[in-house]
Amino acid sequence: MEKYFTVAETAEYLNTSERFVRRLVAERRIAFHHVGRHVRFALSDLDGWLAAGRVEPITRRSVWHAVREVA
């Protein structure tokens, strides 16, 4: 069974403000569901959105590898 969050619950889950969540919706940068006039967010969609925004740290090895590929 899928868990759905309100805007306030989503903001708490993402550790951000409700305003930011509403901006993500307005800009269509995050998946959401309309339930009548209400907006809801599936937990799996939120986890996927977070995973897509993950940035790997830079290491000496990755920098050296990138330099060797360019040369």
N, C-alpha and C positions, 0 to 999 in steps of 0.2 A: 504494500500500500504506500503510495507516494505521499510525502509530507509537503504541505503548502504553507508558505509564510505570508504574513501581511507586510506592508511597507515598513512598519515599525519593527517587526520581528526580523525582517531582512536587514535593516540597518544595524540592529544589534548583532546579528550573525556575522555581518561583514565588518563590524566594529567601525561604523561610519555614521553619518547623519541621515535622517530621513530625506532631507533636501537633496543629498547626493544620489540616493536611490531613485527619487522622482526624476532627477535630471537624466539618469541612465535610461529610464523608461521613455522620457520625452525624446531623447536622442536615439532611441531604439538600439542601444548598445548592450542590452541585457534581455534575455528571454523572459517573458511574463505571460500570464493568463488573465483574461478578463472573465470575471464571475459576476455577471450583471454589470453594475457600475464599479465594482471593486477590482483591484489589481492584486494578483497573487503570484508568488514565485515558488517554483518547484525546487526542493532541496537539491535534486540531482542537477538541475540547470545552474544553480548557484555554484555548486562544486565544480562543474565543468567550466563555468566562466572564470572562476578563480584559477583553475589549472591552466587555462589558456593564457592567462596573464603572467604566468610564472617566468621569471628571468633567471637563467643560470648564472652563478658567480663567475667572474673572470679569474683564471688561474694563470700562472706563468706558462704552464704547459699549453693551454689553449691559445695564449697570445703567441707563443713561439711557433705553434702549429700554423696559425693564421699567417704569420710573417713568412714562413717557408712556402706556403701555398701561393702567395702573391709573387714571390721572387722567381 
